[in-house]
Amino acid sequence: MERKYFDPERIYDDNDVELDLIAPKSKRAQWRHKGVGPAYLCFGRRIKYDGHDLNSWVNSVRVSTSEAA
């Protein structure tokens, strides 16, 4: 089951504090430079993130651990 951490109907600005849940702004900039991290939209210098893309990315990097027997 895919969890929703971000509103899938919302477009988040790179300055929105909610994005600090995944990483600080400087780390997100590094990820964009390296071509990793969540998908984003670029309007000139303005960076936006689609809530649906953020949820998909967070769920894709989720680490499942198993209980020790």
Beta strands, then each sheet from edge to edge (+ up, - down):
strand 1: 11-13
strand 2: 41-43
strand 3: 46-50
sheet 1: 1+ 3- 2+
end
